[in-house]
């Protein structure tokens, strides 16, 4: 499976109003500096000390938004 990685701050800046809210993500443990990754289905995963946890999802035209916001391509 391919992902784009970014920090929590970058993810928060690219969210759209109809997607998971910043408050929901913060309650799930998202911080400005934590490592997150988005898969090609739009699932948001946050890095925990020993694993990755799915904490939400993106909708719609998220692939180009992820690439633009992070400056990375799918790997």
C-alpha positions as CSV (number, residue, x, y, z in Angstrom):
1,X,0.0,0.0,0.0
2,X,1.3,3.5,-0.8
3,X,1.2,6.5,1.6
4,X,2.1,10.1,1.9
5,X,3.6,11.1,5.2
6,X,3.4,14.6,6.8
7,X,3.2,16.1,10.3
8,X,-0.1,16.9,12.1
9,X,0.1,20.6,11.4
10,X,0.3,20.0,7.6
11,X,-2.7,17.7,7.8
12,X,-4.8,20.2,9.8
13,X,-4.1,22.9,7.2
14,X,-5.4,20.7,4.3
15,X,-8.7,19.5,5.9
16,X,-11.9,20.6,4.3
17,X,-15.1,21.4,6.2
18,X,-16.9,18.1,5.3
19,X,-14.1,15.9,6.5
20,X,-13.1,14.8,10.0
21,X,-12.8,17.8,12.3
22,X,-9.6,19.1,13.8
23,X,-11.2,18.6,17.3
24,X,-11.9,14.9,16.5
25,X,-8.3,14.4,15.3
26,X,-6.9,16.1,18.4
27,X,-9.0,13.9,20.7
28,X,-7.6,10.9,18.8
29,X,-4.1,12.0,19.7
30,X,-3.1,14.2,16.7
31,X,-0.6,17.0,17.6
32,X,1.2,19.5,15.3
33,X,4.4,17.6,15.4
34,X,3.2,14.0,15.3
35,X,3.9,11.9,12.2
36,X,0.8,11.0,10.2
37,X,0.3,9.2,6.9
38,X,-2.5,9.0,4.4
39,X,-3.1,6.0,2.3
40,X,-4.6,6.0,-1.2
41,X,-8.1,5.3,0.2
42,X,-7.9,8.4,2.3
43,X,-7.4,6.8,5.7
44,X,-5.5,9.0,8.2
45,X,-3.0,7.0,10.4
46,X,-1.0,8.4,13.3
47,X,2.3,7.0,14.4
48,X,2.2,5.6,18.0
49,X,5.3,4.3,19.8
50,X,4.8,0.7,18.5
51,X,2.2,0.9,15.7
52,X,0.1,3.0,13.3
53,X,-3.5,3.8,14.3
54,X,-6.3,4.8,11.9
55,X,-7.9,8.0,13.4
56,X,-10.1,9.3,10.6
57,X,-10.4,9.7,6.9
58,X,-10.3,12.2,4.0
59,X,-13.0,12.6,1.3
60,X,-13.1,13.8,-2.3
61,X,-10.2,15.1,-4.1
62,X,-7.7,14.4,-1.3
63,X,-4.8,12.9,-3.4
64,X,-3.6,16.1,-5.0
65,X,-4.2,18.0,-1.8
66,X,-1.9,15.6,0.1
67,X,0.8,15.9,-2.6
68,X,0.6,19.7,-2.6
69,X,0.4,20.1,1.2
70,X,3.3,17.7,1.9
71,X,5.5,18.3,-1.1
72,X,5.7,14.5,-1.5
73,X,4.3,11.8,-3.8
74,X,2.9,8.4,-3.0
75,X,5.5,5.9,-1.8
